[in-house]
């Protein structure tokens, strides 16, 4: 027996995805929107208040020729998260390795003494709003399993926004009231948006 989906059922499914997808993506859209405003305007209350601490730990790992790989091995052995910064990575004349390690909301300045078998870490914390801004386009953080979910969530919300726009127009188009005026508003707004994007692209 062949099952068919009626227009009313399709509309109901579209409406549910539109609604519940919006509820799921709402926090991400708030983060994306507010962080975009903050990038452009740099609100005073979001400026980080840096808290600094230092600590040491005993550690011995195999010596590697590549300083970045050595920094990654140290990061993993210390249970830290973040990206080694190539411009802060290098060895001094005594063979001591210095490198910076960055993650959302934190920066580590690490000094590794291979002959003595310990590291000295200077840790800077930048507070909630720095982490909030970093979520805008955060990739997987090395050393963190949970952060791998964030890029997938970003992709999902991006696809949903496209779907929400298309489904919103489709759901609205099935209504009977004020269809002509709505089409006029949609055409004008879309035209102005396109003209603005072309102007920025062509004139800078």
C-alpha positions, 0 to 999 in steps of 0.5 A: 500500500503506497503512502502519500504525504498531503500538502497539509502534512508537509506544511505541519512538518515544515512548521515543526522543523521551523519552530523547534529548530529555532528553539534549538538554535536560539542560544547560538544565534544570540551568541553569534549576533551579540559577538558580531556587535561586540567585534564592531563596537567593543563594548566596555563591559566586555573588555577582559579583566586578566587574572594571572597565576603561575605554577610548575609541574614535573614532566618528562617526555621524549625529545622531538626535533619539531618544537611545535610537536614537542609543545603539543606533547607537553600540552597533552602530558599536562592535560591542557587544551589549546593551540601552540602559537608558532610565533611564541615557540622556540628554544634558547641557547640552553635548549629550554623550550618556550611556547605560547598555548592559546584557548578560548578565555586563556593563554599559557606561557610555558617554559620547559626545561628538558634536562631538569624535567619540569615546566613552568607555566604562566596562565592568563585568564580573560573572563567570560566575555572573551570565551563568549566572543570566541564561540562566534566561530570556534573550531575544535580545541586540541585536547578537548573532546567536547569542543568537537561538537561545536563546529557541527552545531555551527553547521547545523544552525547555519543550515537551519537559518537557510531553511528557516528563511525558505520555509518562512517564505513558504509558510507565509505564502500559503496564507491568504491575508496581505499576500500582495503587500507582503510580496512587495515588502519582500521584493523591496527589502531583498532588492535593497539588501542585494544593492547594498552587498553589491555596493560593498563588493564593488566600492569597498 
